[in-house]
């Protein structure tokens, strides 16, 4: 297990390093000038040059990259090119909002998706199965921003159940978290229904399940101990990927619900070519993503001991 | 009964979850994602300036809600009186006694005024307002409440350029700026009606009433500014009553939607707003040919903008909008220089220039709605006279970087500006402002540098102290620009916002850069 952990940690660190190195150079290959974007269209040429020099953006690319790595070694992510705010502080402030939304929407997704998927599989070919599949297929096809706006109009504006603006005083403030979490969770749930159904059906058709049934094991025991537990592996993989996607990909919903989060932060940073913020954001996000993958690997090992052996 | 139960449950949830809106606060939208800087010397966006306007004062101001820069109409702010020498080189201001800085930083003094300007004239500061103060030779502190500006040459527009609110002309406390350093940008200390209480990155800013404001405590206790980049989110929040004022999409459809959904909402239109025009790059063939430029001007039907944009469109006939000081009255422009839509004449001119079948030209353009829509309309119109514009659409940051690097051919700009003829001409058409020069501003046509030049006329006008002569010189400069056609005006786009019907600003906003002052704002229902 120690060797397993060590190898996974090393892989994780290498992956994170490659990701932010790629981002560092990719950002600078993009057209557009962070200083022009930051100063707006009123600035004169001299001012633009002055600011570029002050920010060290006039240095050769490799020197800039060296400085970036040096700062990173000292756990310094630098300051935002736009307003001088500390990148670490911005991330520390916004990340909890994204994590809260990720956790809450995943919970909603699990609550909606897994039971429906299991029911659909256990009643395969029946009306319940058809209805569930149809609804989940339709639901998965809806774009997230569209569902977000619908929720906002229905639960926020028409029914007045939830506030329309912002992220609340804390990331886990339910008044502000509920609507985006439900919207995103429902979409995740729809995806999970189909996956769970397929996984359950696939496991249910295996020899050992048939053997267990032939040996006269109670139906519930077969369903939960033999089918459900094994079907969880692909479901866990899917959930892990979905968490990773949510961490960096809640941009549309953060915009619709005006919720501060990493997605909003990074989209703004790309628009203004805010190199330091993008770099810092990607460093933290890639470490998080690597951590989630790492945790998923561990979870596999817990669910299926064969993973540890291999 | 189940219906009743559901109703009660709904009411209970609503009561628990909804956010009460206080009668003594205003919830206002900022369209940016975050603060840039609230140090008036370092502001770069209209949103930052909206906040700064509530916290700081300038020496003098135009009548509230206007950009009327007639010198006789100047209103006192921190200065209670002033003397201007006949040659317009020496401007002396007497400050009101007893005006106090917020947060215990003492009395506003002439030393603070001197400091506020001198730091912006230092290029190392990294501000973008320095050009407004280039005429200042020196600033004398005559006594603790008297300050004197000595200009390098006479300037009849100095008040409009450097003294009234906006773009860096606010007075800051020397001691606070020195003590707070970089933190002044998020912890501003001013002398204005509201003072900073809280800044939540990417979320919002809260200001509270300055109890000791020298013009009287504002009626509202708090101003809450919310950063909301998405127009849909802001519109829904406005319709739901969580926002008291917001801008939105600059389309007639948005205006109609929001005013119909909230019938008592007040539509506020501030003119002239953004100037939208085309720069024709005189260094690019065939735009270097006057006949080609004239043909393009004749090939664009400016009336269409009014039909398409309705309330969001204003007339723009020469490079200086008619409402700006020093604009040449349109009836003084000879008919042949007005370039009224005439596609046949355009084709004739193209043929005379050697392009009987027209020509094709590449042009870059920003994806931003106001830029792209205009350019698509231009593209469509010019196609009818045989000119094909091959558009390359780029994101806004890329477009601006590229036009700064002189990669533009037909360059579109949409921008606000100080409302005077010299400001417009100096910024866009003076030789020194041409792209590529160290002093470059926004002269993307290279007018003055490679052809035509009105710099002397404008310089003479600025130094001229007799208003009639001054106007004559400015008119002559504008006629010359009409003859040379380095730019084609399209329209002005008023800044439109909506405000809940129960808010009275205390004045009627009609002109300016789109920011409202909330010093006298109150709810009429409370």
Contacts between the chains, C-beta under 8 A, distances in Angstrom:
chain1	res1	chain2	res2	distance
A	30	B	398	7.7
A	31	B	394	7.2
A	31	B	398	4.3
A	31	B	401	6.5
A	31	B	402	6.9
A	32	B	395	7.0
A	32	B	397	4.0
A	32	B	398	4.2
A	32	B	400	7.9
A	32	B	401	4.8
A	33	B	397	7.4
A	33	B	400	7.8
A	33	B	401	3.9
A	33	B	404	7.2
A	36	B	397	7.3
A	36	B	400	5.2
A	36	B	401	4.9
A	36	B	404	5.6
A	37	B	396	8.0
A	37	B	397	4.2
A	37	B	400	6.8
A	37	B	401	7.4
A	38	B	36	7.7
A	38	B	44	7.1
A	39	B	44	5.8
A	39	B	128	5.4
A	40	B	44	4.3
A	40	B	45	6.3
A	40	B	128	6.7
A	41	B	400	6.0
A	41	B	413	7.4
A	41	B	415	6.1
A	41	B	442	6.6
A	42	B	44	7.2
A	42	B	128	4.9
A	42	B	129	7.9
A	42	B	167	7.7
A	42	B	441	8.0
A	42	B	442	7.9
A	43	B	44	7.7
A	43	B	128	4.4
A	44	B	128	7.4
A	44	B	130	7.7
A	44	B	131	5.9
A	44	B	439	6.3
A	44	B	440	6.3
A	44	B	441	5.4
A	45	B	404	7.7
A	45	B	437	6.9
A	45	B	438	5.7
A	45	B	439	6.6
A	45	B	440	3.9
A	45	B	441	7.9
A	46	B	123	6.3
A	46	B	438	5.8
A	46	B	439	6.6
A	47	B	123	6.9
A	47	B	126	6.8
A	47	B	127	7.4
A	47	B	128	5.8
A	47	B	130	7.0
A	48	B	404	7.5
A	50	B	123	5.5
A	50	B	124	6.8
A	50	B	126	6.1
A	51	B	126	4.9
A	54	B	126	6.2
A	82	B	34	7.2
A	82	B	36	6.1
A	83	B	34	6.5
A	83	B	35	5.6
A	83	B	36	5.3
A	83	B	37	6.0
A	83	B	185	6.9
A	83	B	186	7.8
A	84	B	37	7.8
A	84	B	182	6.0
A	84	B	185	6.8
A	85	B	34	7.8
A	85	B	186	7.9
A	85	B	201	6.2
A	89	B	201	7.7
A	90	B	201	6.0
A	90	B	202	7.5
A	93	B	201	5.8
A	93	B	202	7.6
A	94	B	201	8.0
A	94	B	202	6.7
A	149	B	232	6.4
A	149	B	236	7.9
A	152	B	233	7.7
A	152	B	236	5.6
A	153	B	236	6.9
A	156	B	236	7.0
A	156	B	240	6.6
A	157	B	236	5.8
A	157	B	239	6.4
A	157	B	240	5.0
A	159	B	10	6.7
A	159	B	14	7.1
A	160	B	14	5.0
A	160	B	18	5.6
A	160	B	240	7.7
A	161	B	10	7.4
A	161	B	13	5.2
A	161	B	14	5.6
A	161	B	17	5.6
A	161	B	18	7.3
A	162	B	17	5.5
A	162	B	18	7.5
A	163	B	17	7.1
A	163	B	18	6.4
A	163	B	19	4.3
A	163	B	242	6.7
A	164	B	233	7.7
A	164	B	236	5.7
A	164	B	237	4.4
A	164	B	240	4.7
A	164	B	242	4.9
A	165	B	19	7.9
A	165	B	27	7.8
A	165	B	226	6.0
A	165	B	228	7.2
A	165	B	233	7.6
A	165	B	237	4.9
A	165	B	242	5.0
A	165	B	243	7.2
A	166	B	203	6.2
A	166	B	204	7.4
A	166	B	226	6.5
A	167	B	203	6.6
A	175	B	17	4.7
A	175	B	19	7.5
A	178	B	17	7.9
A	255	B	229	6.8
A	255	B	230	4.4
A	255	B	233	6.7
A	256	B	230	6.6
A	256	B	232	6.7
A	256	B	233	5.9
A	257	B	233	6.9
A	258	B	226	7.4
A	258	B	228	5.0
A	258	B	229	8.0
A	258	B	230	6.5
A	258	B	233	4.5
A	258	B	234	7.8
A	258	B	237	7.6
A	260	B	201	7.7
A	260	B	202	4.6
A	260	B	203	5.3
A	264	B	33	6.7
A	264	B	202	6.7
A	264	B	229	7.5
A	265	B	33	8.0
A	265	B	202	6.6
A	268	B	33	3.9
A	268	B	34	6.9
A	268	B	202	7.9
A	268	B	229	7.3
A	271	B	395	7.4
A	271	B	396	7.5
A	271	B	397	6.4
A	272	B	397	6.5
A	273	B	397	5.4
